[in-house]
Amino acid sequence: MIVRTIIIAIFVTLCLVTSGCILHETEEQYQLDDAVLTLYPDGTYYVDQEDPGSGSYVHRDGRIELEIPFGVFVLNELENGNLVDSEGDVWVKL
């Protein structure tokens, strides 16, 4: 009886882990004034602002590099979870 209970518990745990119910990654959002930056777990981003934009990003060495049409836009991570861009503007984590 104990062996059967252990096997069922292992089976249920494996089902939950592989179904995405546990350790499910979600997007991260940051805001600067009226602009909202959303980073998706698949490596893409979307900036909702007056002139919206999207593309891919790389998370590397404490910074996030957004690939934009004319190069890379770098945001450095702060200890409190917010981001700061090259102009010194702070993107607040939502």
C-alpha positions in Angstrom: 0.0 0.0 0.0 2.8 2.4 0.8 4.6 1.7 -2.4 1.4 2.4 -4.4 1.0 5.7 -2.6 4.6 6.7 -3.3 4.2 5.8 -7.0 1.0 7.9 -7.2 2.6 10.9 -5.5 5.6 10.7 -7.9 3.2 10.5 -10.9 1.1 13.5 -9.8 4.3 15.5 -9.1 5.7 14.7 -12.6 2.3 15.7 -14.2 2.3 19.0 -12.4 5.9 19.9 -13.2 5.6 19.0 -16.9 2.2 20.7 -17.3 3.6 24.2 -16.4 1.5 24.5 -13.2 4.8 24.7 -11.3 7.7 26.9 -12.1 5.7 28.7 -14.9 7.7 31.7 -16.1 5.7 34.9 -16.7 6.5 38.1 -18.4 8.1 41.0 -16.5 6.9 44.6 -17.0 8.7 47.9 -16.4 7.3 51.4 -16.7 8.8 54.8 -17.5 6.3 57.6 -17.6 3.6 56.4 -20.1 5.8 53.7 -21.7 5.4 50.1 -20.5 8.1 47.5 -21.4 7.1 43.9 -21.3 9.8 41.2 -21.4 8.5 37.7 -22.4 10.1 34.4 -21.3 10.7 33.5 -25.0 13.2 36.3 -25.4 10.9 38.8 -27.1 9.8 42.2 -25.8 7.1 44.8 -26.5 7.1 48.5 -25.7 3.7 50.0 -25.4 4.1 53.7 -25.9 3.1 56.4 -28.4 5.3 54.8 -31.0 5.2 51.1 -30.0 8.0 48.7 -30.8 8.9 45.0 -30.4 11.8 42.7 -31.0 14.1 40.3 -29.2 16.2 40.8 -26.1 19.1 39.1 -24.3 19.6 39.0 -20.6 23.4 39.0 -19.9 25.7 40.0 -17.1 23.2 42.1 -15.1 21.8 43.9 -18.0 19.1 43.5 -20.6 20.0 44.2 -24.3 17.0 45.1 -26.5 17.7 44.6 -30.2 16.3 47.6 -32.0 16.4 48.4 -35.7 19.7 50.4 -35.5 21.6 48.5 -32.8 21.2 47.6 -29.2 19.5 49.4 -26.3 21.0 48.5 -23.0 19.2 48.5 -19.7 21.2 47.8 -16.5 19.6 46.0 -13.6 19.5 47.7 -10.2 19.5 45.8 -6.9 15.8 46.6 -6.3 14.7 45.0 -9.5 14.3 48.2 -11.5 16.2 49.0 -14.7 18.2 52.1 -15.7 18.9 53.1 -19.3 21.9 54.8 -20.8 20.2 58.2 -20.2 19.8 57.6 -16.5 16.1 57.1 -16.7 14.8 54.4 -14.2 12.2 51.9 -15.5 10.2 50.8 -12.5 9.3 47.1 -12.2 5.5 46.6 -12.0 
